[in-house]
Amino acid sequence: MSRARRNGWPSSDRPVAEPSSGRLRESERAESERLRAEAAREKDKRIRELEMECDVFKRCMALWV
């Protein structure tokens, strides 16, 4: 039994992984696109927040000087 496991035979108590063809299913592709779009929106939001903070700091420095 141990020799069979070492040679790649699945055991009955472990799930067998499906062979990967390297291609995503349609649902996986849609989820990936959704996550990328969400990450892009979050990145854009963070950039806008940082630009506003920078603007506030510039105004504060102008008033302080």
PDB file of N, CA, C and O in Angstrom:
ATOM      1  N   MET A   1       0.822  -1.185   0.000  1.00  0.00           N
ATOM      2  CA  MET A   1       0.000   0.000   0.000  1.00  0.00           C
ATOM      3  C   MET A   1       0.866   1.249   0.000  1.00  0.00           C
ATOM      4  O   MET A   1       0.598   2.185  -0.754  1.00  0.00           O
ATOM      5  N   SER A   2       1.918   1.280   0.847  1.00  0.00           N
ATOM      6  CA  SER A   2       2.768   2.467   0.885  1.00  0.00           C
ATOM      7  C   SER A   2       3.499   2.663  -0.439  1.00  0.00           C
ATOM      8  O   SER A   2       3.711   3.800  -0.859  1.00  0.00           O
ATOM      9  N   ARG A   3       3.885   1.589  -1.095  1.00  0.00           N
ATOM     10  CA  ARG A   3       4.554   1.707  -2.384  1.00  0.00           C
ATOM     11  C   ARG A   3       3.579   2.279  -3.419  1.00  0.00           C
ATOM     12  O   ARG A   3       3.968   3.095  -4.255  1.00  0.00           O
ATOM     13  N   ALA A   4       2.343   1.861  -3.362  1.00  0.00           N
ATOM     14  CA  ALA A   4       1.338   2.373  -4.292  1.00  0.00           C
ATOM     15  C   ALA A   4       1.126   3.869  -4.081  1.00  0.00           C
ATOM     16  O   ALA A   4       1.003   4.613  -5.054  1.00  0.00           O
ATOM     17  N   ARG A   5       1.080   4.324  -2.823  1.00  0.00           N
ATOM     18  CA  ARG A   5       0.909   5.751  -2.546  1.00  0.00           C
ATOM     19  C   ARG A   5       2.118   6.547  -3.058  1.00  0.00           C
ATOM     20  O   ARG A   5       1.960   7.631  -3.620  1.00  0.00           O
ATOM     21  N   ARG A   6       3.316   6.003  -2.860  1.00  0.00           N
ATOM     22  CA  ARG A   6       4.515   6.696  -3.347  1.00  0.00           C
ATOM     23  C   ARG A   6       4.517   6.802  -4.864  1.00  0.00           C
ATOM     24  O   ARG A   6       5.048   7.763  -5.421  1.00  0.00           O
ATOM     25  N   ASN A   7       3.944   5.849  -5.513  1.00  0.00           N
ATOM     26  CA  ASN A   7       3.887   5.860  -6.971  1.00  0.00           C
ATOM     27  C   ASN A   7       2.721   6.668  -7.515  1.00  0.00           C
ATOM     28  O   ASN A   7       2.508   6.708  -8.727  1.00  0.00           O
ATOM     29  N   GLY A   8       1.975   7.303  -6.649  1.00  0.00           N
ATOM     30  CA  GLY A   8       0.912   8.191  -7.101  1.00  0.00           C
ATOM     31  C   GLY A   8      -0.480   7.615  -7.098  1.00  0.00           C
ATOM     32  O   GLY A   8      -1.406   8.266  -7.583  1.00  0.00           O
ATOM     33  N   TRP A   9      -0.668   6.434  -6.576  1.00  0.00           N
ATOM     34  CA  TRP A   9      -2.010   5.870  -6.503  1.00  0.00           C
ATOM     35  C   TRP A   9      -2.746   6.534  -5.352  1.00  0.00           C
ATOM     36  O   TRP A   9      -2.194   6.634  -4.256  1.00  0.00           O
ATOM     37  N   PRO A  10      -3.967   6.987  -5.563  1.00  0.00           N
ATOM     38  CA  PRO A  10      -4.709   7.610  -4.468  1.00  0.00           C
ATOM     39  C   PRO A  10      -5.174   6.580  -3.447  1.00  0.00           C
ATOM     40  O   PRO A  10      -5.470   5.433  -3.784  1.00  0.00           O
ATOM     41  N   SER A  11      -5.231   7.010  -2.212  1.00  0.00           N
ATOM     42  CA  SER A  11      -5.778   6.128  -1.183  1.00  0.00           C
ATOM     43  C   SER A  11      -7.274   6.369  -1.099  1.00  0.00           C
ATOM     44  O   SER A  11      -7.775   7.384  -1.582  1.00  0.00           O
ATOM     45  N   SER A  12      -7.972   5.450  -0.497  1.00  0.00           N
ATOM     46  CA  SER A  12      -9.429   5.565  -0.441  1.00  0.00           C
ATOM     47  C   SER A  12      -9.888   6.641   0.526  1.00  0.00           C
ATOM     48  O   SER A  12     -11.027   7.097   0.426  1.00  0.00           O
ATOM     49  N   ASP A  13      -9.031   7.070   1.474  1.00  0.00           N
ATOM     50  CA  ASP A  13      -9.454   8.067   2.467  1.00  0.00           C
ATOM     51  C   ASP A  13      -9.125   9.495   2.055  1.00  0.00           C
ATOM     52  O   ASP A  13      -9.531  10.435   2.739  1.00  0.00           O
ATOM     53  N   ARG A  14      -8.401   9.683   0.957  1.00  0.00           N
ATOM     54  CA  ARG A  14      -8.066  11.028   0.495  1.00  0.00           C
ATOM     55  C   ARG A  14      -8.780  11.313  -0.816  1.00  0.00           C
ATOM     56  O   ARG A  14      -8.899  10.437  -1.672  1.00  0.00           O
ATOM     57  N   PRO A  15      -9.254  12.545  -0.967  1.00  0.00           N
ATOM     58  CA  PRO A  15      -9.910  12.877  -2.238  1.00  0.00           C
ATOM     59  C   PRO A  15      -8.888  12.932  -3.357  1.00  0.00           C
ATOM     60  O   PRO A  15      -7.735  13.311  -3.149  1.00  0.00           O
ATOM     61  N   VAL A  16      -9.319  12.554  -4.529  1.00  0.00           N
ATOM     62  CA  VAL A  16      -8.443  12.553  -5.691  1.00  0.00           C
ATOM     63  C   VAL A  16      -8.558  13.913  -6.358  1.00  0.00           C
ATOM     64  O   VAL A  16      -9.657  14.377  -6.660  1.00  0.00           O
ATOM     65  N   ALA A  17      -7.421  14.542  -6.585  1.00  0.00           N
ATOM     66  CA  ALA A  17      -7.422  15.837  -7.261  1.00  0.00           C
ATOM     67  C   ALA A  17      -7.687  15.622  -8.740  1.00  0.00           C
ATOM     68  O   ALA A  17      -7.180  14.686  -9.357  1.00  0.00           O
ATOM     69  N   GLU A  18      -8.501  16.522  -9.292  1.00  0.00           N
ATOM     70  CA  GLU A  18      -8.791  16.423 -10.710  1.00  0.00           C
ATOM     71  C   GLU A  18      -7.573  16.904 -11.486  1.00  0.00           C
ATOM     72  O   GLU A  18      -6.937  17.881 -11.089  1.00  0.00           O
ATOM     73  N   PRO A  19      -7.244  16.249 -12.561  1.00  0.00           N
ATOM     74  CA  PRO A  19      -6.108  16.720 -13.354  1.00  0.00           C
ATOM     75  C   PRO A  19      -6.405  18.086 -13.940  1.00  0.00           C
ATOM     76  O   PRO A  19      -7.499  18.326 -14.453  1.00  0.00           O
ATOM     77  N   SER A  20      -5.441  18.972 -13.865  1.00  0.00           N
ATOM     78  CA  SER A  20      -5.615  20.336 -14.346  1.00  0.00           C
ATOM     79  C   SER A  20      -5.170  20.427 -15.790  1.00  0.00           C
ATOM     80  O   SER A  20      -4.078  19.989 -16.152  1.00  0.00           O
ATOM     81  N   SER A  21      -6.022  20.994 -16.596  1.00  0.00           N
ATOM     82  CA  SER A  21      -5.670  21.189 -17.993  1.00  0.00           C
ATOM     83  C   SER A  21      -5.042  22.554 -18.212  1.00  0.00           C
ATOM     84  O   SER A  21      -4.643  22.874 -19.332  1.00  0.00           O
ATOM     85  N   GLY A  22      -4.946  23.374 -17.154  1.00  0.00           N
ATOM     86  CA  GLY A  22      -4.361  24.695 -17.290  1.00  0.00           C
ATOM     87  C   GLY A  22      -5.371  25.749 -17.708  1.00  0.00           C
ATOM     88  O   GLY A  22      -5.024  26.925 -17.812  1.00  0.00           O
ATOM     89  N   ARG A  23      -6.600  25.356 -17.946  1.00  0.00           N
ATOM     90  CA  ARG A  23      -7.627  26.304 -18.359  1.00  0.00           C
ATOM     91  C   ARG A  23      -8.639  26.474 -17.240  1.00  0.00           C
ATOM     92  O   ARG A  23      -8.943  25.534 -16.505  1.00  0.00           O
ATOM     93  N   LEU A  24      -9.156  27.695 -17.125  1.00  0.00           N
ATOM     94  CA  LEU A  24     -10.153  27.981 -16.103  1.00  0.00           C
ATOM     95  C   LEU A  24     -11.548  27.712 -16.641  1.00  0.00           C
ATOM     96  O   LEU A  24     -11.830  27.914 -17.822  1.00  0.00           O
ATOM     97  N   ARG A  25     -12.407  27.255 -15.753  1.00  0.00           N
ATOM     98  CA  ARG A  25     -13.806  27.107 -16.131  1.00  0.00           C
ATOM     99  C   ARG A  25     -14.428  28.495 -16.209  1.00  0.00           C
ATOM    100  O   ARG A  25     -13.855  29.469 -15.721  1.00  0.00           O
ATOM    101  N   GLU A  26     -15.579  28.576 -16.813  1.00  0.00           N
ATOM    102  CA  GLU A  26     -16.252  29.865 -17.000  1.00  0.00           C
ATOM    103  C   GLU A  26     -16.549  30.527 -15.667  1.00  0.00           C
ATOM    104  O   GLU A  26     -16.387  31.740 -15.536  1.00  0.00           O
ATOM    105  N   SER A  27     -16.981  29.760 -14.675  1.00  0.00           N
ATOM    106  CA  SER A  27     -17.284  30.342 -13.363  1.00  0.00           C
ATOM    107  C   SER A  27     -16.014  30.853 -12.690  1.00  0.00           C
ATOM    108  O   SER A  27     -16.035  31.897 -12.037  1.00  0.00           O
ATOM    109  N   GLU A  28     -14.902  30.120 -12.844  1.00  0.00           N
ATOM    110  CA  GLU A  28     -13.637  30.564 -12.273  1.00  0.00           C
ATOM    111  C   GLU A  28     -13.136  31.826 -12.973  1.00  0.00           C
ATOM    112  O   GLU A  28     -12.599  32.726 -12.328  1.00  0.00           O
ATOM    113  N   ARG A  29     -13.309  31.888 -14.270  1.00  0.00           N
ATOM    114  CA  ARG A  29     -12.900  33.059 -15.032  1.00  0.00           C
ATOM    115  C   ARG A  29     -13.714  34.286 -14.606  1.00  0.00           C
ATOM    116  O   ARG A  29     -13.157  35.369 -14.428  1.00  0.00           O
ATOM    117  N   ALA A  30     -15.016  34.118 -14.445  1.00  0.00           N
ATOM    118  CA  ALA A  30     -15.877  35.228 -14.032  1.00  0.00           C
ATOM    119  C   ALA A  30     -15.500  35.700 -12.633  1.00  0.00           C
ATOM    120  O   ALA A  30     -15.458  36.904 -12.378  1.00  0.00           O
ATOM    121  N   GLU A  31     -15.229  34.777 -11.737  1.00  0.00           N
ATOM    122  CA  GLU A  31     -14.829  35.137 -10.373  1.00  0.00           C
ATOM    123  C   GLU A  31     -13.499  35.875 -10.383  1.00  0.00           C
ATOM    124  O   GLU A  31     -13.324  36.853  -9.656  1.00  0.00           O
ATOM    125  N   SER A  32     -12.571  35.418 -11.193  1.00  0.00           N
ATOM    126  CA  SER A  32     -11.268  36.071 -11.308  1.00  0.00           C
ATOM    127  C   SER A  32     -11.423  37.501 -11.828  1.00  0.00           C
ATOM    128  O   SER A  32     -10.801  38.423 -11.301  1.00  0.00           O
ATOM    129  N   GLU A  33     -12.233  37.684 -12.841  1.00  0.00           N
ATOM    130  CA  GLU A  33     -12.462  39.026 -13.384  1.00  0.00           C
ATOM    131  C   GLU A  33     -13.131  39.921 -12.357  1.00  0.00           C
ATOM    132  O   GLU A  33     -12.792  41.099 -12.243  1.00  0.00           O
ATOM    133  N   ARG A  34     -14.084  39.367 -11.604  1.00  0.00           N
ATOM    134  CA  ARG A  34     -14.766  40.154 -10.577  1.00  0.00           C
ATOM    135  C   ARG A  34     -13.783  40.602  -9.498  1.00  0.00           C
ATOM    136  O   ARG A  34     -13.815  41.752  -9.059  1.00  0.00           O
ATOM    137  N   LEU A  35     -12.917  39.696  -9.078  1.00  0.00           N
ATOM    138  CA  LEU A  35     -11.938  40.028  -8.046  1.00  0.00           C
ATOM    139  C   LEU A  35     -10.922  41.055  -8.543  1.00  0.00           C
ATOM    140  O   LEU A  35     -10.522  41.947  -7.795  1.00  0.00           O
ATOM    141  N   ARG A  36     -10.511  40.930  -9.792  1.00  0.00           N
ATOM    142  CA  ARG A  36      -9.583  41.926 -10.353  1.00  0.00           C
ATOM    143  C   ARG A  36     -10.223  43.301 -10.422  1.00  0.00           C
ATOM    144  O   ARG A  36      -9.586  44.301 -10.094  1.00  0.00           O
ATOM    145  N   ALA A  37     -11.490  43.358 -10.851  1.00  0.00           N
ATOM    146  CA  ALA A  37     -12.184  44.638 -10.928  1.00  0.00           C
ATOM    147  C   ALA A  37     -12.345  45.247  -9.538  1.00  0.00           C
ATOM    148  O   ALA A  37     -12.173  46.453  -9.361  1.00  0.00           O
ATOM    149  N   GLU A  38     -12.674  44.416  -8.558  1.00  0.00           N
ATOM    150  CA  GLU A  38     -12.814  44.896  -7.188  1.00  0.00           C
ATOM    151  C   GLU A  38     -11.483  45.426  -6.656  1.00  0.00           C
ATOM    152  O   GLU A  38     -11.452  46.460  -5.988  1.00  0.00           O
ATOM    153  N   ALA A  39     -10.396  44.735  -6.941  1.00  0.00           N
ATOM    154  CA  ALA A  39      -9.075  45.180  -6.501  1.00  0.00           C
ATOM    155  C   ALA A  39      -8.699  46.501  -7.169  1.00  0.00           C
ATOM    156  O   ALA A  39      -8.097  47.368  -6.535  1.00  0.00           O
ATOM    157  N   ALA A  40      -9.049  46.658  -8.440  1.00  0.00           N
ATOM    158  CA  ALA A  40      -8.762  47.907  -9.149  1.00  0.00           C
ATOM    159  C   ALA A  40      -9.551  49.065  -8.549  1.00  0.00           C
ATOM    160  O   ALA A  40      -9.026  50.168  -8.397  1.00  0.00           O
ATOM    161  N   ARG A  41     -10.823  48.811  -8.208  1.00  0.00           N
ATOM    162  CA  ARG A  41     -11.638  49.865  -7.581  1.00  0.00           C
ATOM    163  C   ARG A  41     -11.059  50.267  -6.235  1.00  0.00           C
ATOM    164  O   ARG A  41     -10.999  51.454  -5.914  1.00  0.00           O
ATOM    165  N   GLU A  42     -10.632  49.288  -5.442  1.00  0.00           N
ATOM    166  CA  GLU A  42     -10.043  49.578  -4.133  1.00  0.00           C
ATOM    167  C   GLU A  42      -8.739  50.363  -4.290  1.00  0.00           C
ATOM    168  O   GLU A  42      -8.462  51.279  -3.516  1.00  0.00           O
ATOM    169  N   LYS A  43      -7.953  50.001  -5.284  1.00  0.00           N
ATOM    170  CA  LYS A  43      -6.696  50.705  -5.531  1.00  0.00           C
ATOM    171  C   LYS A  43      -6.974  52.158  -5.925  1.00  0.00           C
ATOM    172  O   LYS A  43      -6.324  53.073  -5.418  1.00  0.00           O
ATOM    173  N   ASP A  44      -7.938  52.373  -6.828  1.00  0.00           N
ATOM    174  CA  ASP A  44      -8.297  53.727  -7.249  1.00  0.00           C
ATOM    175  C   ASP A  44      -8.812  54.544  -6.077  1.00  0.00           C
ATOM    176  O   ASP A  44      -8.494  55.727  -5.951  1.00  0.00           O
ATOM    177  N   LYS A  45      -9.605  53.915  -5.221  1.00  0.00           N
ATOM    178  CA  LYS A  45     -10.141  54.599  -4.049  1.00  0.00           C
ATOM    179  C   LYS A  45      -9.008  55.024  -3.119  1.00  0.00           C
ATOM    180  O   LYS A  45      -9.004  56.145  -2.610  1.00  0.00           O
ATOM    181  N   ARG A  46      -8.047  54.126  -2.901  1.00  0.00           N
ATOM    182  CA  ARG A  46      -6.914  54.434  -2.017  1.00  0.00           C
ATOM    183  C   ARG A  46      -6.061  55.557  -2.601  1.00  0.00           C
ATOM    184  O   ARG A  46      -5.572  56.408  -1.859  1.00  0.00           O
ATOM    185  N   ILE A  47      -5.878  55.569  -3.914  1.00  0.00           N
ATOM    186  CA  ILE A  47      -5.112  56.631  -4.563  1.00  0.00           C
ATOM    187  C   ILE A  47      -5.800  57.976  -4.366  1.00  0.00           C
ATOM    188  O   ILE A  47      -5.144  58.968  -4.049  1.00  0.00           O
ATOM    189  N   ARG A  48      -7.119  58.016  -4.553  1.00  0.00           N
ATOM    190  CA  ARG A  48      -7.857  59.269  -4.342  1.00  0.00           C
ATOM    191  C   ARG A  48      -7.736  59.747  -2.903  1.00  0.00           C
ATOM    192  O   ARG A  48      -7.571  60.942  -2.660  1.00  0.00           O
ATOM    193  N   GLU A  49      -7.817  58.818  -1.938  1.00  0.00           N
ATOM    194  CA  GLU A  49      -7.678  59.193  -0.529  1.00  0.00           C
ATOM    195  C   GLU A  49      -6.299  59.781  -0.250  1.00  0.00           C
ATOM    196  O   GLU A  49      -6.184  60.787   0.451  1.00  0.00           O
ATOM    197  N   LEU A  50      -5.262  59.167  -0.788  1.00  0.00           N
ATOM    198  CA  LEU A  50      -3.906  59.664  -0.577  1.00  0.00           C
ATOM    199  C   LEU A  50      -3.694  61.022  -1.240  1.00  0.00           C
ATOM    200  O   LEU A  50      -3.000  61.879  -0.691  1.00  0.00           O
ATOM    201  N   GLU A  51      -4.288  61.224  -2.417  1.00  0.00           N
ATOM    202  CA  GLU A  51      -4.187  62.528  -3.074  1.00  0.00           C
ATOM    203  C   GLU A  51      -4.873  63.610  -2.245  1.00  0.00           C
ATOM    204  O   GLU A  51      -4.370  64.729  -2.150  1.00  0.00           O
ATOM    205  N   MET A  52      -6.017  63.283  -1.645  1.00  0.00           N
ATOM    206  CA  MET A  52      -6.705  64.257  -0.794  1.00  0.00           C
ATOM    207  C   MET A  52      -5.877  64.561   0.450  1.00  0.00           C
ATOM    208  O   MET A  52      -5.781  65.720   0.853  1.00  0.00           O
ATOM    209  N   GLU A  53      -5.277  63.544   1.065  1.00  0.00           N
ATOM    210  CA  GLU A  53      -4.430  63.767   2.236  1.00  0.00           C
ATOM    211  C   GLU A  53      -3.240  64.652   1.885  1.00  0.00           C
ATOM    212  O   GLU A  53      -2.883  65.550   2.647  1.00  0.00           O
ATOM    213  N   CYS A  54      -2.636  64.403   0.751  1.00  0.00           N
ATOM    214  CA  CYS A  54      -1.503  65.210   0.303  1.00  0.00           C
ATOM    215  C   CYS A  54      -1.934  66.660   0.113  1.00  0.00           C
ATOM    216  O   CYS A  54      -1.212  67.578   0.502  1.00  0.00           O
ATOM    217  N   ASP A  55      -3.096  66.868  -0.476  1.00  0.00           N
ATOM    218  CA  ASP A  55      -3.616  68.217  -0.675  1.00  0.00           C
ATOM    219  C   ASP A  55      -3.841  68.920   0.663  1.00  0.00           C
ATOM    220  O   ASP A  55      -3.527  70.102   0.804  1.00  0.00           O
ATOM    221  N   VAL A  56      -4.376  68.207   1.630  1.00  0.00           N
ATOM    222  CA  VAL A  56      -4.611  68.783   2.955  1.00  0.00           C
ATOM    223  C   VAL A  56      -3.284  69.160   3.598  1.00  0.00           C
ATOM    224  O   VAL A  56      -3.173  70.238   4.181  1.00  0.00           O
ATOM    225  N   PHE A  57      -2.287  68.307   3.508  1.00  0.00           N
ATOM    226  CA  PHE A  57      -0.979  68.608   4.081  1.00  0.00           C
ATOM    227  C   PHE A  57      -0.344  69.820   3.411  1.00  0.00           C
ATOM    228  O   PHE A  57       0.273  70.647   4.082  1.00  0.00           O
ATOM    229  N   LYS A  58      -0.490  69.932   2.100  1.00  0.00           N
ATOM    230  CA  LYS A  58       0.047  71.092   1.386  1.00  0.00           C
ATOM    231  C   LYS A  58      -0.623  72.370   1.877  1.00  0.00           C
ATOM    232  O   LYS A  58       0.047  73.379   2.097  1.00  0.00           O
ATOM    233  N   ARG A  59      -1.932  72.332   2.047  1.00  0.00           N
ATOM    234  CA  ARG A  59      -2.655  73.517   2.533  1.00  0.00           C
ATOM    235  C   ARG A  59      -2.245  73.867   3.955  1.00  0.00           C
ATOM    236  O   ARG A  59      -2.099  75.043   4.290  1.00  0.00           O
ATOM    237  N   CYS A  60      -2.060  72.864   4.782  1.00  0.00           N
ATOM    238  CA  CYS A  60      -1.618  73.108   6.158  1.00  0.00           C
ATOM    239  C   CYS A  60      -0.235  73.744   6.180  1.00  0.00           C
ATOM    240  O   CYS A  60       0.006  74.684   6.937  1.00  0.00           O
ATOM    241  N   MET A  61       0.652  73.248   5.371  1.00  0.00           N
ATOM    242  CA  MET A  61       2.004  73.818   5.307  1.00  0.00           C
ATOM    243  C   MET A  61       1.978  75.257   4.807  1.00  0.00           C
ATOM    244  O   MET A  61       2.735  76.101   5.287  1.00  0.00           O
ATOM    245  N   ALA A  62       1.098  75.537   3.833  1.00  0.00           N
ATOM    246  CA  ALA A  62       0.989  76.898   3.314  1.00  0.00           C
ATOM    247  C   ALA A  62       0.493  77.845   4.411  1.00  0.00           C
ATOM    248  O   ALA A  62       0.968  78.976   4.509  1.00  0.00           O
ATOM    249  N   LEU A  63      -0.442  77.399   5.221  1.00  0.00           N
ATOM    250  CA  LEU A  63      -0.948  78.227   6.313  1.00  0.00           C
ATOM    251  C   LEU A  63       0.078  78.367   7.438  1.00  0.00           C
ATOM    252  O   LEU A  63       0.163  79.416   8.075  1.00  0.00           O
ATOM    253  N   TRP A  64       0.836  77.338   7.675  1.00  0.00           N
ATOM    254  CA  TRP A  64       1.793  77.335   8.766  1.00  0.00           C
ATOM    255  C   TRP A  64       2.996  78.230   8.446  1.00  0.00           C
ATOM    256  O   TRP A  64       3.538  78.888   9.334  1.00  0.00           O
ATOM    257  N   VAL A  65       3.403  78.248   7.190  1.00  0.00           N
ATOM    258  CA  VAL A  65       4.569  79.045   6.772  1.00  0.00           C
ATOM    259  C   VAL A  65       4.096  80.432   6.606  1.00  0.00           C
ATOM    260  O   VAL A  65       4.880  81.315   6.257  1.00  0.00           O
TER     261      VAL A  65
END
